[in-house]
Amino acid sequence: MSTRQRVLITGGASGIGRATAERCLADGYEVIIIDREGDGIIADLSDASATLAALETALQGGPITRLVNNVGIVRPGRIEDQTLADLDAAVSLNVRCALQCVQALLPGMKAAGFGRIVNISSRAALGKEMRTVYAATKAALIGMVKVWALELGEHGITANAIGPGPIRTPLFEKANPPDSPLTQAIIKGIPVRRMGEPEDIAHAVAFLLDACSGFITGQTLYVCGGMTVGAASS
């Protein structure tokens, strides 16, 4: 395996992506970010052609053997209000982009006999009100890593997902207004009695990106303060 440890993070300019980028830098990786803002490669990842061009730019610096599919969009709404445009937008950014990134980086991973893929899914994949299209696409990311684990394991490539619970990011606060009763109910129900921070997710990502995590693949790690177990008692 090359001594250069390059990691690509989509949507790495803010929130969970930014915290992950900072952690990866601290761990000694060469970090490449693709986002529509920030200091990395600027691209609209909701567009397949723009994504392709950005990936070609990223790979000009050499193979990338670690990938964090973090970029995503939330289109909240009750089932009767979810539109086909909402579905198309969520599928394109949350699912198509992840697949496109894996396909672009795969030749380099296979040549190195090593790779780490981490999809940022969501606890909402298990069900959450007002999240039909979001939950569907985040569940798709979980299904994808199970297939990739089976197909890529022989090449030294692992694929896992992380399911964040409520994390204090601009994206969460936009989709979950602080004064909303639903939001307050979420926060009160977290067993560890606090909101998650982006650094909580970055720590979990770092674990799965590590070369020592090669016997873990096809798994989903919920970093949710215990919410997948149940709600805190009042």
C-alpha positions in Angstrom: 0.0 0.0 0.0 1.3 3.5 -0.8 2.6 5.5 2.1 0.4 8.4 1.0 -2.9 8.2 3.0 -5.4 10.2 1.0 -9.1 10.5 2.1 -11.9 12.1 0.2 -14.8 13.6 2.2 -17.9 14.8 0.4 -19.7 17.8 2.0 -16.6 18.4 4.2 -16.9 22.2 4.5 -19.3 22.2 7.5 -20.9 20.2 10.2 -20.1 16.5 10.4 -18.0 16.7 7.3 -15.8 19.5 8.6 -15.3 17.8 12.0 -14.3 14.6 10.1 -11.9 16.5 7.9 -10.2 18.1 11.0 -10.0 14.7 12.7 -8.5 13.1 9.5 -5.9 15.9 9.3 -5.0 15.3 13.0 -4.6 11.6 12.2 -2.1 12.4 9.5 -4.2 11.9 6.4 -4.1 14.0 3.2 -7.6 15.3 3.1 -9.5 16.2 -0.1 -12.9 17.8 0.3 -15.6 18.3 -2.4 -18.3 20.7 -1.4 -20.2 23.6 -2.9 -18.4 26.0 -0.5 -15.2 26.1 1.4 -11.5 25.8 0.5 -11.6 22.4 -1.2 -12.8 21.4 -4.7 -15.9 23.4 -5.3 -18.7 21.4 -7.0 -22.5 20.9 -6.9 -22.6 17.2 -6.0 -26.3 17.1 -6.7 -25.3 17.2 -10.4 -23.8 14.0 -11.8 -21.6 15.8 -14.4 -20.3 18.2 -11.8 -19.5 15.3 -9.5 -17.6 13.5 -12.3 -15.5 16.5 -13.0 -14.8 17.1 -9.3 -13.7 13.4 -8.9 -11.4 13.7 -11.9 -9.8 16.7 -10.3 -9.4 14.9 -6.9 -7.8 11.9 -8.5 -5.2 14.0 -10.4 -3.2 14.0 -7.2 -3.1 10.2 -7.2 -5.2 7.3 -5.9 -7.5 7.9 -2.9 -8.0 4.8 -0.8 -10.3 6.2 1.9 -13.8 7.7 1.2 -16.4 9.3 3.5 -19.7 9.7 1.7 -21.0 12.5 3.9 -22.9 14.9 1.7 -26.6 14.9 2.1 -29.9 16.7 1.9 -33.0 16.7 4.1 -36.4 17.3 2.6 -38.8 17.0 5.6 -42.5 16.6 5.2 -45.4 14.3 5.9 -46.0 11.5 3.4 -48.9 13.4 1.7 -46.7 16.4 1.2 -43.5 14.7 -0.1 -43.1 15.4 -3.8 -41.3 13.5 -6.5 -39.0 16.5 -6.7 -38.1 15.9 -3.1 -37.4 12.2 -3.8 -35.3 13.0 -6.9 -33.2 15.5 -5.0 -32.6 13.2 -2.1 -31.7 10.2 -4.2 -29.3 12.2 -6.4 -27.3 13.8 -3.5 -27.6 11.1 -0.8 -27.4 7.9 -3.0 -26.2 8.6 -6.5 -23.3 10.7 -5.4 -22.1 8.0 -3.0 -22.2 5.3 -5.7 -20.4 7.6 -8.2 -17.7 8.4 -5.7 -17.1 4.7 -4.9 -16.9 3.8 -8.6 -14.4 6.6 -9.3 -12.1 5.6 -6.4 -12.4 1.8 -6.7 -9.6 1.3 -9.3 -7.1 2.9 -7.0 -8.3 1.0 -4.0 -8.1 -2.4 -5.9 -4.6 -1.6 -7.2 -3.5 -0.8 -3.6 -5.2 -3.9 -2.2 -6.7 -1.6 0.4 -9.7 0.6 0.9 -12.0 2.1 3.5 -15.5 3.3 2.6 -17.7 5.0 5.2 -21.3 6.1 4.4 -22.9 8.6 6.7 -26.4 7.3 7.0 -28.8 8.3 9.8 -30.7 6.9 12.7 -33.7 8.1 10.7 -33.2 5.1 8.5 -35.0 3.2 11.3 -38.0 5.5 11.1 -38.7 9.1 11.9 -41.7 11.3 11.4 -41.6 13.8 8.5 -38.7 11.9 6.8 -40.1 9.6 4.1 -37.6 10.4 1.3 -34.7 11.1 3.7 -35.1 7.9 5.6 -35.4 6.0 2.3 -32.1 7.3 1.0 -30.3 6.9 4.3 -31.5 3.3 4.4 -30.2 2.8 0.9 -26.7 3.8 2.1 -26.9 1.0 4.7 -28.0 -1.5 2.0 -25.2 -0.4 -0.3 -22.4 -1.1 2.2 -23.7 -4.6 2.8 -23.4 -5.3 -0.9 -20.0 -3.6 -1.2 -18.7 -5.6 1.8 -19.5 -8.8 0.0 -18.1 -7.7 -3.4 -14.9 -5.9 -2.2 -13.7 -7.8 0.8 -11.3 -9.9 -1.2 -9.6 -6.7 -2.4 -8.8 -5.5 1.2 -11.6 -3.0 1.0 -14.1 -2.5 3.8 -17.5 -0.7 3.6 -19.4 0.4 6.6 -22.1 3.0 7.6 -22.5 5.3 10.5 -26.0 6.3 11.7 -25.8 9.6 13.6 -28.6 10.5 16.0 -29.4 14.1 16.8 -26.1 16.0 16.1 -25.7 19.7 16.6 -25.2 20.9 13.1 -26.8 23.6 10.9 -28.4 20.9 8.8 -30.1 19.4 11.9 -31.2 22.7 13.2 -32.7 23.7 9.9 -34.7 20.5 9.6 -35.6 20.4 13.3 -36.5 23.9 14.5 -35.4 24.3 18.2 -38.9 25.6 19.3 -40.7 22.6 17.7 -42.4 20.2 20.1 -41.0 17.3 18.0 -37.5 18.6 18.4 -37.9 19.1 22.1 -39.2 15.5 22.4 -36.2 14.2 20.5 -33.7 15.9 22.8 -35.5 14.9 26.0 -35.5 11.3 24.8 -31.8 10.9 24.3 -30.5 8.4 26.9 -27.1 10.1 27.5 -29.0 13.4 28.1 -27.2 15.5 25.6 -27.2 16.3 21.9 -24.4 14.8 19.9 -21.6 16.9 18.5 -20.0 16.6 15.1 -16.8 15.4 16.8 -18.7 12.4 18.1 -19.3 11.2 14.5 -15.8 12.1 13.4 -14.4 9.9 16.1 -16.4 6.9 14.9 -15.4 7.6 11.3 -11.8 7.7 12.3 -12.1 4.2 13.8 -13.6 2.7 10.7 -11.0 4.4 8.4 -8.1 3.0 10.4 -6.0 0.3 8.8 -6.5 -1.8 11.9 -10.3 -2.0 11.3 -10.0 -4.4 8.4 -12.1 -7.1 10.0 -15.2 -4.9 10.3 -17.2 -4.6 7.1 -20.9 -4.4 6.1 -21.8 -3.0 9.5 -23.8 0.0 10.7 -22.6 1.8 13.8 -25.3 4.0 15.4 -23.8 7.0 17.1 -27.0 8.2 18.7 -26.6 8.5 22.4 -28.6 5.3 22.9 -31.7 6.3 20.9 -31.7 3.0 18.9 -32.2 1.2 22.2 -35.0 3.4 23.4 -36.0 6.8 24.7 -34.8 8.1 28.1 -37.3 8.0 30.9 -38.6 11.3 32.1 
